[in-house]
Every structure is written in structure tokens, then in C-alpha cells.
Amino acid sequence: MRVFITGGTGFIGRAVVEALTARGDQCVVLSRGGASVWPTLAVRMIQGDSAAGGPWQDDVGSCDAVINLAGEKIVDPPKRWTRGRKKLLWDSRVFTTGHVTAAIRRASTKPRVLLSGSAIGYYGNRGDDVVDESRPAGSDFLAKLATAWEHAALEAQDITRVTLLRTGIVLGAGGGALEPLLRLFRLGLGGPWGDGLQWWSWIHRADAVALMLFALDQGLPGPLNVTAPAPVTVNDFAAALGKAVHRPAVFRAPRFALELGLGEGASALLDLQRVVPKRALTEGFRFQYPEVPGALREIVGA
Ligand SMILES: NC(=O)c1ccc[n+]([C@@H]2O[C@H](COP(=O)([O-])OP(=O)(O)OC[C@H]3O[C@@H](n4cnc5c(N)ncnc54)[C@H](OP(=O)(O)O)[C@@H]3O)[C@@H](O)[C@H]2O)c1
């Protein structure tokens, strides 16, 4: 299979490209930089800005499937959610996805599948509710962004199978949300944040990638929660991370400190959801890391 990928140079995208090429698929990776990070003929890099559209769109029609993961980082301290930054978060996802679906529509041979990025922020702040794919969208900024991102992807749903990847907090070595936390926890300076009772719907990166490939192969149109079956509270997550690195995890970062540092962006760490991967489980997907202690042990030992 030949797969076109936006965001293929990122924390999740790199692992997706590696998994696809390991099983013999070919990848066409769009990047603003364009320099190849893979010394293999199975990966072709093309230079272009997904949010702006351009000649790269012609390459979409040469592929059997598209995986759309591009987007400016949501939490990137010390950057605050100014109006300009919120526009960048929005445009890098919604415009990118619009250009991807426009390219699919005008391709003479249409890709059969589009896996398009979304996030569990779609559901908004849900407290202790157990959230599966049937739950409606929330109303905060991240929920509105995810809704617009999904709508842009669904522009292609009459001609290709569109899976909406409602992705949780992806845990892996060398990037993502865990990297800055690990630095603190290894120094013994880690601990929970906020009241710690909010839910942390995580997934090991290996499972996130495997679930994406499962959706690619099975064809699962519609929303798909890309999260582990056992979400934990932030208190439990911090305790498990402390245990994994053999350090105490007692330094709590209070809500006001996060809000002072990150402004509205602190909501991405505080206003969370207890998400379950109902569809993945119903479809028979097997998680390699269903529980957070095992996932963290694997990552920290890596
Ligand atoms: N990591 C998580 O825990 C998580 C959770 C939920 C959802 N997601 C979503 O999944 C996707 C991939 O996440 P990730 O962690 O792999 O992200 P990442 O490491 O930040 O990579 C994002 C990719 O998007 C491209 N990109 C960044 N800013 C851009 C911009 N302004 N315009 C166009 N392209 C831009 C970059 O490609 P180039 O620099 O090569 O152009 C980069 O490779 C994102 O859309 C993210 O919102 C991630």
C-alpha cells in the first residue's frame, strides 16, 4: 500500500511511518522542511506546507490511503494561547485537512481511506462521565477546534472511508506530553497537577500506531477513540510515573500556577475527559499496553 502522510515527521507520525515501512508499505511524507529523516527508499519526502495547499496535493492521488496528522503543538510551554497562536493551532489543522480533502476530491484515482487527526478534546470537560464515541462535542476552544477539524475531514466521506482519530494523550519515549514530565519526575520534582482528580486518558504510542494501522486495514469509518481501556486520574498517573522512575511524586502544581504560566492553554491539562475506546474493543483490537504501570515501565526502561 502507498500511504500519503501529513505530520509524518512528528512524534506520532514518525512511529506510523516506521510501522508502515516495517510491514512493506510505502510512504509519501509531506513536510515543511522536506529533508528526509529516513534512509530508505520506502519513504519519499516532499516539501510543502499542508496548511497552505500547493503542488503537494497532486501526490495525494498517487496513494491508496492518507493519514493526516499535521498540526501546531497544542501545549508548547512557554507559548500561551494568544489570538495569533489559537489561529495557528486552528489553521494548521482545519486548513490542512481542507486541502487534503480537496486533493482527494480532485484526484483521478481516489485514495480508499483517510485517517484524519482529531483529539479527545472534542468531548470538552466531562468530569467523571465515561465517554465513548457516541458522546457529543463540548463547547470550549479545543472542542470547537476538533469539531471543525473533523468536519473538514468529513468533506471526503462520500468518496472515501474517513476515520476520525479522537486521540488521547500519547505516551512514548522521546517526545509528546511525557518528555517534559519525565525530566521533572527523574529529578524528584514531579507530582500531580490541579486537584489531580481529573481524568488522564492516555495511550502508549505503540498501541496508538497499531490502532491506526488496524483502522487503515479494517476500514472503520466514523469516530474512533484512540485511548487505552483504563484511563487514570492525574493523581494515579503521577504516582505510577514516580514509581516507574523510582522517585517520590509529591510536588503538586496547583491550578493557579498552570493558569499563570499557560493562560487559557492550561485547560488542556486541567479540563479533561474519562475516555474509553469502545469502538476499538468492539472491533476486536488487542491493546499491548492496557494499564498505565506497564506502559510507563516499558517507556522508562526504553
Ligand atoms: N501527541 C499527543 O499526545 C496527541 C494527542 C491528541 C492528538 N494529537 C494530534 O495528533 C497529531 C500528531 O501529534 P504529534 O504529537 O505527532 O505532533 P508533533 O510531534 O507536534 O508533530 C506535528 C507535525 O505537524 C506538522 N506541523 C507542525 N506545525 C505545523 C504548522 N503550523 N503547519 C503545518 N504543519 C505543521 C509538523 O511537520 P513538519 O514540521 O515536518 O512540517 C509535525 O511533524 C497532531 O495533530 C496532534 O494535535 C496528538
The ligand as an SDF file (V2000), in Angstrom:
LIG
                    3D

 48 52  0  0  0  0  0  0  0  0999 V2000
    0.8030   13.6280   20.9530 N   0  0  0  0  0  0  0  0  0  0  0  0
   -0.3840   13.5490   21.5320 C   0  0  0  0  0  0  0  0  0  0  0  0
   -0.4940   13.1650   22.7320 O   0  0  0  0  0  0  0  0  0  0  0  0
   -1.6460   13.8740   20.7740 C   0  0  0  0  0  0  0  0  0  0  0  0
   -2.8830   13.7530   21.4240 C   0  0  0  0  0  0  0  0  0  0  0  0
   -4.0510   14.0490   20.7380 C   0  0  0  0  0  0  0  0  0  0  0  0
   -3.9720   14.4770   19.4170 C   0  0  0  0  0  0  0  0  0  0  0  0
   -2.7600   14.6020   18.8110 N   0  0  0  0  0  0  0  0  0  0  0  0
   -2.7370   15.1020   17.4360 C   0  0  0  0  0  0  0  0  0  0  0  0
   -2.0550   14.1860   16.5920 O   0  0  0  0  0  0  0  0  0  0  0  0
   -1.2870   14.9090   15.6330 C   0  0  0  0  0  0  0  0  0  0  0  0
    0.1540   14.4590   15.7010 C   0  0  0  0  0  0  0  0  0  0  0  0
    0.6380   14.6730   17.0170 O   0  0  0  0  0  0  0  0  0  0  0  0
    2.1940   14.6690   17.3480 P   0  0  0  0  0  0  0  0  0  0  0  0
    2.3290   14.5960   18.8140 O   0  0  0  0  0  0  0  0  0  0  0  0
    2.9030   13.6840   16.4840 O   0  0  0  0  0  0  0  0  0  0  0  0
    2.5820   16.1500   16.8950 O   0  0  0  0  0  0  0  0  0  0  0  0
    4.0270   16.7880   16.6100 P   0  0  0  0  0  0  0  0  0  0  0  0
    5.1370   15.9270   17.0830 O   0  0  0  0  0  0  0  0  0  0  0  0
    3.9840   18.1970   17.1160 O   0  0  0  0  0  0  0  0  0  0  0  0
    4.0870   16.8020   15.0130 O   0  0  0  0  0  0  0  0  0  0  0  0
    3.1540   17.5320   14.2690 C   0  0  0  0  0  0  0  0  0  0  0  0
    3.5540   17.5640   12.8090 C   0  0  0  0  0  0  0  0  0  0  0  0
    2.7300   18.5540   12.1770 O   0  0  0  0  0  0  0  0  0  0  0  0
    3.4970   19.4040   11.3650 C   0  0  0  0  0  0  0  0  0  0  0  0
    3.2170   20.7900   11.7690 N   0  0  0  0  0  0  0  0  0  0  0  0
    3.5000   21.3740   12.9630 C   0  0  0  0  0  0  0  0  0  0  0  0
    3.1080   22.6570   12.9530 N   0  0  0  0  0  0  0  0  0  0  0  0
    2.5780   22.8800   11.7240 C   0  0  0  0  0  0  0  0  0  0  0  0
    2.0220   24.0360   11.0850 C   0  0  0  0  0  0  0  0  0  0  0  0
    1.9510   25.2000   11.7210 N   0  0  0  0  0  0  0  0  0  0  0  0
    1.5840   23.9010    9.8190 N   0  0  0  0  0  0  0  0  0  0  0  0
    1.6810   22.7150    9.1600 C   0  0  0  0  0  0  0  0  0  0  0  0
    2.2140   21.5920    9.6990 N   0  0  0  0  0  0  0  0  0  0  0  0
    2.6480   21.6850   10.9650 C   0  0  0  0  0  0  0  0  0  0  0  0
    4.9790   19.1000   11.6060 C   0  0  0  0  0  0  0  0  0  0  0  0
    5.5390   18.6680   10.3630 O   0  0  0  0  0  0  0  0  0  0  0  0
    6.7270   19.4550    9.6000 P   0  0  0  0  0  0  0  0  0  0  0  0
    7.4190   20.3170   10.6360 O   0  0  0  0  0  0  0  0  0  0  0  0
    7.6080   18.3760    9.0630 O   0  0  0  0  0  0  0  0  0  0  0  0
    6.0330   20.2390    8.5430 O   0  0  0  0  0  0  0  0  0  0  0  0
    4.9920   17.9620   12.6080 C   0  0  0  0  0  0  0  0  0  0  0  0
    5.6430   16.8190   12.0980 O   0  0  0  0  0  0  0  0  0  0  0  0
   -1.4590   16.3970   15.9520 C   0  0  0  0  0  0  0  0  0  0  0  0
   -2.3800   16.9660   15.0730 O   0  0  0  0  0  0  0  0  0  0  0  0
   -1.9620   16.4090   17.3740 C   0  0  0  0  0  0  0  0  0  0  0  0
   -2.8170   17.5050   17.6680 O   0  0  0  0  0  0  0  0  0  0  0  0
   -1.5990   14.3220   19.4490 C   0  0  0  0  0  0  0  0  0  0  0  0
  1  2  1  0
  2  3  2  0
  2  4  1  0
  4  5  1  0
  4 48  2  0
  5  6  2  0
  6  7  1  0
  7  8  2  0
  8  9  1  0
  8 48  1  0
  9 10  1  0
  9 46  1  0
 10 11  1  0
 11 12  1  0
 11 44  1  0
 12 13  1  0
 13 14  1  0
 14 15  2  0
 14 16  1  0
 14 17  1  0
 17 18  1  0
 18 19  2  0
 18 20  1  0
 18 21  1  0
 21 22  1  0
 22 23  1  0
 23 24  1  0
 23 42  1  0
 24 25  1  0
 25 26  1  0
 25 36  1  0
 26 27  1  0
 26 35  1  0
 27 28  2  0
 28 29  1  0
 29 30  1  0
 29 35  2  0
 30 31  1  0
 30 32  2  0
 32 33  1  0
 33 34  2  0
 34 35  1  0
 36 37  1  0
 36 42  1  0
 37 38  1  0
 38 39  2  0
 38 40  1  0
 38 41  1  0
 42 43  1  0
 44 45  1  0
 44 46  1  0
 46 47  1  0
M  CHG  2   8   1  16  -1
M  END
$$$$
